[in-house]
Amino acid sequence: MASRKPTGSFDLENSLSHLLRRAQQFAYEQFVQQMGTSSLTPRQFIVLFAVNEEEGLSQTDLVNRTGIDRSTLADMISRMIKNGMLARKRTAEDARANAVRLTAAGRRALKGAMPKALAAEKALLDALPKTIQADLLKALGQLNNAIEDLKVEDEAPKKPVKRAAKKKPVRKTAAKKTATRRKKS
């Protein structure tokens, strides 16, 4: 094995972002392996699951529920509508918002995928000793809650900073200028 070069304070083996990415890769591989010939992706499964939990969610609600960014989710929903898994219509409350619901094909796809998704979750957790599985889930839940709190703070309208008004220079009137000149002479 080649020796490692010192790279300052960054440590790949203890990098949270790197470790999360590696774990996500493994989770994705487990999902794909369990799904077999199904063309359902992990994110499509999550969308079907979220819509099944609460029919009529708006796309904005789905962004918040799933963590999938707005433009990606809009593209996904369009493809899932074309594939017959979802349907959408404008909401009565807001003509700009779309309510999303499962179609019969979407329900069948979710029902068929559910045991496979659970098997993928189990395979992922089984990679760890049982004694730390609950702690990992708790820590990841706390991390996601903290991230959501940061997003809310970033989206909150910023209060305008009140600054003291600049004092305008006092203009001498013609009478004051004349009086000032007389005093100097």
C-alpha positions as a Markdown table, in Angstrom:
| # | Residue | x | y | z |
|---|---|---|---|---|
| 1 | Met | 0.0 | 0.0 | 0.0 |
| 2 | Ala | 1.3 | 3.4 | -0.9 |
| 3 | Ser | 2.0 | 5.8 | 1.9 |
| 4 | Arg | -0.4 | 8.7 | 2.4 |
| 5 | Lys | 0.6 | 12.3 | 1.9 |
| 6 | Pro | -0.2 | 14.7 | 4.8 |
| 7 | Thr | -3.1 | 16.9 | 3.6 |
| 8 | Gly | -3.5 | 19.3 | 6.5 |
| 9 | Ser | -6.4 | 18.8 | 8.9 |
| 10 | Phe | -8.8 | 17.0 | 6.5 |
| 11 | Asp | -9.1 | 13.3 | 7.2 |
| 12 | Leu | -11.0 | 11.3 | 4.5 |
| 13 | Glu | -11.6 | 8.3 | 6.9 |
| 14 | Asn | -13.3 | 10.7 | 9.4 |
| 15 | Ser | -15.0 | 13.0 | 7.0 |
| 16 | Leu | -18.7 | 13.1 | 7.8 |
| 17 | Ser | -19.7 | 14.1 | 4.3 |
| 18 | His | -17.5 | 11.4 | 2.7 |
| 19 | Leu | -18.8 | 8.7 | 5.1 |
| 20 | Leu | -22.4 | 9.7 | 4.5 |
| 21 | Arg | -21.9 | 9.5 | 0.7 |
| 22 | Arg | -20.3 | 6.1 | 1.0 |
| 23 | Ala | -23.2 | 4.9 | 3.2 |
| 24 | Gln | -25.7 | 6.4 | 0.7 |
| 25 | Gln | -23.9 | 4.5 | -2.2 |
| 26 | Phe | -24.3 | 1.2 | -0.2 |
| 27 | Ala | -28.0 | 2.0 | 0.6 |
| 28 | Tyr | -28.7 | 2.7 | -3.1 |
| 29 | Glu | -27.0 | -0.5 | -4.2 |
| 30 | Gln | -29.1 | -2.5 | -1.7 |
| 31 | Phe | -32.3 | -0.9 | -2.9 |
| 32 | Val | -31.4 | -1.6 | -6.6 |
| 33 | Gln | -30.4 | -5.2 | -5.8 |
| 34 | Gln | -33.7 | -5.8 | -3.9 |
| 35 | Met | -35.9 | -4.2 | -6.6 |
| 36 | Gly | -34.5 | -6.5 | -9.2 |
| 37 | Thr | -36.1 | -5.8 | -12.6 |
| 38 | Ser | -38.3 | -3.0 | -11.2 |
| 39 | Ser | -37.4 | 0.4 | -12.7 |
| 40 | Leu | -38.5 | 2.2 | -9.5 |
| 41 | Thr | -35.7 | 4.4 | -8.1 |
| 42 | Pro | -35.3 | 5.0 | -4.3 |
| 43 | Arg | -36.5 | 8.6 | -4.7 |
| 44 | Gln | -39.5 | 7.5 | -6.7 |
| 45 | Phe | -40.3 | 5.0 | -4.0 |
| 46 | Ile | -40.1 | 7.8 | -1.4 |
| 47 | Val | -42.4 | 10.0 | -3.4 |
| 48 | Leu | -45.0 | 7.2 | -3.8 |
| 49 | Phe | -44.7 | 6.4 | -0.1 |
| 50 | Ala | -45.2 | 10.1 | 0.9 |
| 51 | Val | -48.2 | 10.6 | -1.4 |
| 52 | Asn | -49.7 | 7.4 | -0.2 |
| 53 | Glu | -49.4 | 8.6 | 3.4 |
| 54 | Glu | -51.3 | 11.8 | 2.6 |
| 55 | Glu | -53.1 | 12.0 | -0.7 |
| 56 | Gly | -53.4 | 15.5 | -2.2 |
| 57 | Leu | -50.1 | 16.9 | -1.0 |
| 58 | Ser | -48.9 | 19.8 | -3.0 |
| 59 | Gln | -45.6 | 19.6 | -4.8 |
| 60 | Thr | -44.2 | 22.1 | -2.2 |
| 61 | Asp | -45.4 | 19.8 | 0.6 |
| 62 | Leu | -43.6 | 16.9 | -1.1 |
| 63 | Val | -40.4 | 18.9 | -1.4 |
| 64 | Asn | -40.6 | 19.5 | 2.4 |
| 65 | Arg | -41.6 | 15.9 | 3.2 |
| 66 | Thr | -39.0 | 14.2 | 1.0 |
| 67 | Gly | -36.1 | 16.6 | 0.9 |
| 68 | Ile | -35.9 | 16.4 | -2.9 |
| 69 | Asp | -35.2 | 19.8 | -4.4 |
| 70 | Arg | -38.1 | 21.6 | -6.2 |
| 71 | Ser | -36.9 | 21.3 | -9.8 |
| 72 | Thr | -35.8 | 17.6 | -9.5 |
| 73 | Leu | -39.1 | 16.7 | -7.8 |
| 74 | Ala | -41.1 | 18.5 | -10.5 |
| 75 | Asp | -39.3 | 16.6 | -13.2 |
| 76 | Met | -39.8 | 13.3 | -11.3 |
| 77 | Ile | -43.5 | 13.9 | -10.9 |
| 78 | Ser | -43.8 | 14.7 | -14.6 |
| 79 | Arg | -42.1 | 11.4 | -15.5 |
| 80 | Met | -44.2 | 9.5 | -12.9 |
| 81 | Ile | -47.4 | 11.0 | -14.4 |
| 82 | Lys | -46.3 | 9.9 | -17.9 |
| 83 | Asn | -45.6 | 6.4 | -16.5 |
| 84 | Gly | -49.1 | 6.4 | -15.0 |
| 85 | Met | -48.1 | 6.2 | -11.3 |
| 86 | Leu | -49.2 | 9.7 | -10.2 |
| 87 | Ala | -51.9 | 12.2 | -11.2 |
| 88 | Arg | -52.0 | 15.9 | -10.3 |
| 89 | Lys | -54.5 | 18.7 | -10.5 |
| 90 | Arg | -54.6 | 22.3 | -9.4 |
| 91 | Thr | -55.8 | 22.8 | -5.8 |
| 92 | Ala | -58.9 | 24.7 | -5.0 |
| 93 | Glu | -57.1 | 26.8 | -2.4 |
| 94 | Asp | -54.3 | 28.0 | -4.6 |
| 95 | Ala | -54.6 | 27.9 | -8.4 |
| 96 | Arg | -50.8 | 27.8 | -8.7 |
| 97 | Ala | -50.3 | 24.7 | -6.6 |
| 98 | Asn | -50.7 | 21.1 | -7.7 |
| 99 | Ala | -52.2 | 18.4 | -5.6 |
| 100 | Val | -50.6 | 15.0 | -6.2 |
| 101 | Arg | -52.3 | 11.6 | -5.8 |
| 102 | Leu | -51.5 | 8.0 | -6.6 |
| 103 | Thr | -53.1 | 6.2 | -9.5 |
| 104 | Ala | -54.0 | 2.5 | -9.3 |
| 105 | Ala | -50.7 | 1.7 | -11.1 |
| 106 | Gly | -48.9 | 3.8 | -8.5 |
| 107 | Arg | -50.6 | 1.9 | -5.6 |
| 108 | Arg | -49.6 | -1.4 | -7.2 |
| 109 | Ala | -46.0 | -0.2 | -7.7 |
| 110 | Leu | -45.8 | 0.9 | -4.1 |
| 111 | Lys | -47.3 | -2.3 | -2.8 |
| 112 | Gly | -44.9 | -4.4 | -4.8 |
| 113 | Ala | -41.9 | -2.3 | -3.8 |
| 114 | Met | -42.6 | -2.1 | -0.1 |
| 115 | Pro | -41.2 | -5.5 | 1.0 |
| 116 | Lys | -38.2 | -5.0 | -1.2 |
| 117 | Ala | -37.5 | -1.5 | 0.2 |
| 118 | Leu | -37.9 | -3.0 | 3.7 |
| 119 | Ala | -35.4 | -5.7 | 2.8 |
| 120 | Ala | -32.9 | -3.1 | 1.5 |
| 121 | Glu | -33.3 | -1.1 | 4.8 |
| 122 | Lys | -32.7 | -4.3 | 6.8 |
| 123 | Ala | -29.6 | -5.1 | 4.8 |
| 124 | Leu | -28.3 | -1.7 | 5.5 |
| 125 | Leu | -28.9 | -1.9 | 9.2 |
| 126 | Asp | -27.6 | -5.4 | 9.4 |
| 127 | Ala | -24.2 | -4.1 | 8.3 |
| 128 | Leu | -24.0 | -2.7 | 11.9 |
| 129 | Pro | -24.1 | -4.4 | 15.3 |
| 130 | Lys | -27.6 | -4.3 | 16.7 |
| 131 | Thr | -26.3 | -2.3 | 19.7 |
| 132 | Ile | -25.6 | 0.8 | 17.6 |
| 133 | Gln | -28.4 | 0.7 | 15.1 |
| 134 | Ala | -30.9 | 2.8 | 17.2 |
| 135 | Asp | -28.1 | 5.3 | 18.0 |
| 136 | Leu | -27.3 | 5.7 | 14.3 |
| 137 | Leu | -30.9 | 6.3 | 13.4 |
| 138 | Lys | -31.3 | 8.8 | 16.2 |
| 139 | Ala | -28.2 | 10.7 | 15.3 |
| 140 | Leu | -29.1 | 10.9 | 11.6 |
| 141 | Gly | -32.6 | 12.1 | 12.6 |
| 142 | Gln | -31.1 | 14.8 | 14.8 |
| 143 | Leu | -28.7 | 15.8 | 11.9 |
| 144 | Asn | -31.6 | 16.0 | 9.5 |
| 145 | Asn | -33.7 | 18.1 | 12.0 |
| 146 | Ala | -30.7 | 20.5 | 12.5 |
| 147 | Ile | -30.4 | 20.8 | 8.7 |
| 148 | Glu | -34.1 | 21.6 | 8.3 |
| 149 | Asp | -33.8 | 24.2 | 11.1 |
| 150 | Leu | -30.9 | 25.8 | 9.2 |
| 151 | Lys | -32.9 | 25.9 | 6.0 |
| 152 | Val | -35.8 | 27.6 | 7.8 |
| 153 | Glu | -33.4 | 30.2 | 9.2 |
| 154 | Asp | -32.0 | 30.8 | 5.8 |
| 155 | Glu | -35.4 | 31.2 | 4.2 |
| 156 | Ala | -36.7 | 33.6 | 6.9 |
| 157 | Pro | -37.1 | 37.1 | 5.8 |
| 158 | Lys | -34.2 | 39.2 | 7.0 |
| 159 | Lys | -35.0 | 42.2 | 9.2 |
| 160 | Pro | -33.7 | 45.4 | 7.7 |
| 161 | Val | -30.8 | 46.8 | 9.6 |
| 162 | Lys | -31.7 | 50.2 | 11.0 |
| 163 | Arg | -28.9 | 52.7 | 10.6 |
| 164 | Ala | -28.7 | 56.1 | 12.1 |
| 165 | Ala | -29.4 | 58.8 | 9.6 |
| 166 | Lys | -26.4 | 60.7 | 8.4 |
| 167 | Lys | -26.3 | 64.2 | 9.6 |
| 168 | Lys | -26.5 | 66.6 | 6.8 |
| 169 | Pro | -23.9 | 69.3 | 6.8 |
| 170 | Val | -25.3 | 72.6 | 8.1 |
| 171 | Arg | -25.6 | 75.1 | 5.3 |
| 172 | Lys | -24.9 | 78.6 | 6.2 |
| 173 | Thr | -27.5 | 81.1 | 5.0 |
| 174 | Ala | -26.4 | 84.3 | 3.3 |
| 175 | Ala | -27.1 | 86.3 | 6.6 |
| 176 | Lys | -24.9 | 83.9 | 8.6 |
| 177 | Lys | -22.1 | 84.0 | 6.0 |
| 178 | Thr | -22.2 | 87.9 | 6.2 |
| 179 | Ala | -22.2 | 87.8 | 10.0 |
| 180 | Thr | -19.3 | 85.3 | 10.0 |
| 181 | Arg | -17.2 | 87.5 | 7.6 |
| 182 | Arg | -17.9 | 90.6 | 9.8 |
| 183 | Lys | -16.6 | 88.8 | 12.9 |
| 184 | Lys | -13.4 | 87.8 | 11.1 |
| 185 | Ser | -12.7 | 91.3 | 9.9 |
